[in-house]
Every structure is written in C-alpha cells, then in structure tokens.
Amino acid sequence: MNKELIFLRTFAFTAAISSSFFFFSSFKETGSQKFETIDVQRINIVEADGTVKMIVTNAGLFPNGAEKINGRNTNEDRKKRAGMLFFNEDGIECGGLIYDGEKKENGHSAGLSLTFDQYDGDQVMQLLTTDSQKGDQRYVSSSLVFNDRPAKETQEKTREIMQELAELRKSDPAAFKVKYAEYKDQELLGGSPRIMLGKSRSQNNGLFLFDDQGMPRAMFYLDKDNNPKLEAFDEQGNVTGSWPEN
C-alpha cells in the first residue's frame, strides 16, 4: 500500500512538472506563433522597453477618459471608435485611423479619418470622408486636407487650456472670448486649414486654398453641373475675381 502511494505521488509530481514545462515553453519570449484567425478586442504594439507604439482596437476599448498611454493623458472628450492610434519614439500620440457608420432613424451617418499630427500637437494632414443621409437628402464629402497648427502647442497644455476654457465659457462667455484670443496670440491654441483637395459638401470638386486665419481665398473647381470655375476672395469673403467672367 505504501509503495502504491509513493508511486502515485511520484507520478502526480512528475505530471505537474511536465505540464508546467510545456505550458510555460509555449509562451517563450523568442520565436513566433502562426494563427489562421485571431479574435481580439484590442492589441497594443509595444517596444522592448514597454513603450506603446501602436494600438489596434474596437470601439469599446478605444482609449479616452482616465486611461493613460505611455504615462500621458488621453483625450477625455474623444468619441470611442474602432481604429488605430500611432505613437512616436517619445511615446506621444502622432496620428491615427478611425471610422464608423450606422443607420439612423431616417437615414445614416458614416465617416473615416486618417490623420498625421504635428510633433506633440494636433493634425497637420488628414484624409477625411463623411457620408450622411436624412430622408432623400444625402451629403458626401471626401478630401485631403493640410492644416497649420500653433508653433508652441503641446497636447498636455492644450488639454489644460480646453478644460479651463470649457468652465469659463459656462460662467462668463465674454471672458471666454478674451482668454481664447490670448492663447491664440501666444501660439498655444488655434490652427486653421490651408489646403483642401476633394469634394466639398456643396458637391464642388476641386482645389480650395485658405489664408492663415482659415478664410477661403481661392478656389479652382468643377461645380455640381460640371462647369469649371476659378474664384478669388478678399479677407471678408467677397469675390475679387472669377473665371469665366459670366
């Protein structure tokens, strides 16, 4: 009986050691694994030191709110969408791809945005499409946009400023406008589109140029009736020249 107990204990111990060996060897750090299909809600691509370089995620686990990436705050007000986020060598977000689309009560709403950011700032280049329909009216706009961003902006400082301005806007709208202008003069806030190539919401297809205040100054496009047009504008938006003249 004692010999049988010793045998069973020895067998159980050996089996446990063998199982542990095979279990942990399947998660060895070197080498790679091949899969036909992986179902996953989020993937964090990281460097050897743990720095997150890219996130591929569904809408539910899209980072915002209290979550921090590489020790930095994420955008609290950003809507959760499926897509990807990119991070540079310093662990700072530098662009991303997001998309969505859903049926509405009387139509649908969809969109896609691929952006590349200024270092420690917001987007300077964007590939954008929006598609919305309400009843029989459908609006589709697709464009490649280049933006100017403030020279001294940082993502953390912008976050602090926007929180301050949000509170000020509720309590004192006049003071909000003054403070916003101050931050813009300090090159900490602002930004404006400079070039747009694509189709506008009014169904004009062409090249649209803006000044450093974001005001349209020149357009060369085909209108919705396929008529070619060239127009120039002053700082107030008044037409100063056009072709054809009629």
PyMOL commands that set and color helices and strands:
alter all, ss='L'
color gray80, all
select helices_A, chain A and resi 2-25+155-171+173-185
alter helices_A, ss='H'
color red, helices_A
select strands_A, chain A and resi 42-46+52-57+68-69+72-73+82-87+93-104+107-117+123-134+137-148+192-199+205-210+216-222+228-233+239-243
alter strands_A, ss='S'
color yellow, strands_A
deselect
rebuild
show_as cartoon
